[in-house]
Amino acid sequence: MTASILVVDDAEGYLMAAQRLLQAEGYEVWTATSAEQARRRLESSVPDLILLDVLMPAEDGFTFGERLSQDERLTGVPVVLVTAVAERPGQMMYAFEQGKGCTVSEILLKSEAHEQLPGTVARVLGRE
């Protein structure tokens, strides 16, 4: 069974690169360039994993994560934060969860995501 992944990021270059990389690994990939687009996608389908950018215009990943945690259908869907600015990933994860956001499985730096993304996704989905 193919796992589905929702990638939410306002940087279209990263979004396209992540989509190609994950599709090459055999995943079904849905993309959204904003939290609003992601919410519309989540109305009809629940992914196996969400890759979420932290810093986005209009609605950031923290706010989106809080809304995710209020949707019972999404309980248990792992979230991997992907960011360009996580100098202290542990502190970012703590701040995200203290803001009543969903549970974060891992944090990936965008600068390292290309090489670490396939392994991280496999690990979080229990396929490693």
N, C-alpha and C positions, 0 to 999 in steps of 0.2 A: 504494500500500500504506500502510495506516494504521500509524503508529508507536505502540508501547505504552509507557506511562510508569508506573512504580511510585512513588507519593508516600508517604513514611514520615514521619509527624509525630504527636506526641502531642496537639497542639492541634487539636481537631476543627474549630474555626472556620476555621483556616488551611487545613486539609485539604480541607474542603468548597469553600472559595473557589478554591483551586488546581485542584481537580477541575473545577469549572464553567468556569473560565477556559481550561484546557487542552482540555476537551471542545469548547468553542466554537471552538477553533483546529483541530479535527478529529482530535485525538489520542484514543486509547483509554487511559483512565486507571484504574489500580488503586490502591486506597488501603489503608494499614495504619496503625493507631494505636500500634504498638509494633514493636520489632525481631522479636519472636516471631511476630507476625502476618505480617510481611513475609517471614520465612523460610518459613512455611507456604505462602505464595503462590508463592515462588520454587521450591518443590519441584516444582510442576507447570508453571510458565511462566517464561520468561526475557524480561524487558522490553528495550526498546531503550535505555532511560534510567532511572536511579534518581534521584529527588530525595530527599535525606536530611537530616532534622533532626539537628543535632549533640547538643543537650541533650534527652535523653528519660529518663524514670524506668526503673528496672530495668536496661536495657541502653542505653548511649548510642551515638551515631553512630560514635564512634571504635571501640568494640568490635564493633559490627555491621559496620563497614567492614573490620576485620581478618578477620572470618569470611567476608565476601564474597570477599576476596582468596584464600581457600583453596578456593573452589569453581571448578573449571575451566570449568564451563558459563558462568560469569559473567565470565570473562576478556574484556576488551574492552568490557564494558558501561560506558558513561560514568556518572559519579556527579557530581551537582551538590549541594554542601552548601548547606542553607538554614538560617540561624540568626538569632537575635535579638541575639546578643552578640558578633559578630565585629568587634571594634574594629580588629584588624589581620588582615585576610583572608589575606595571604601567610603570616603566622606560623601561622595555623590550618591552612592547607593543608599547610605543611611538617610541623607536628606530626602531622597526620593520616597523612601518608605515612610519616613516620619510625616511627610506631606500627605499621608493616607493614599499613596499611589499603590499600584499593584506590586506584587513581589517581583523583584529583579533577580534574574538568574545569574547574569554576568554583565560586565561592562567592557566594551571593546573601544579602543581608540581608532578613529578613522585611519590614522597613519599606519596602523598595523592590521587593519581589518582585512585587507586583501589576502594576506598570508594566513591569518588566524580564523577567518570567518568559517570556512568549511569544517574545521575541527571543532570550533566552538558550537556551531549548529548541531553537529553530530552528537557531541557530548550532552548538550542540553536536551536534545530529543531522545537520548538514551540509545543512540545508534553507534556508539564508538566501541 
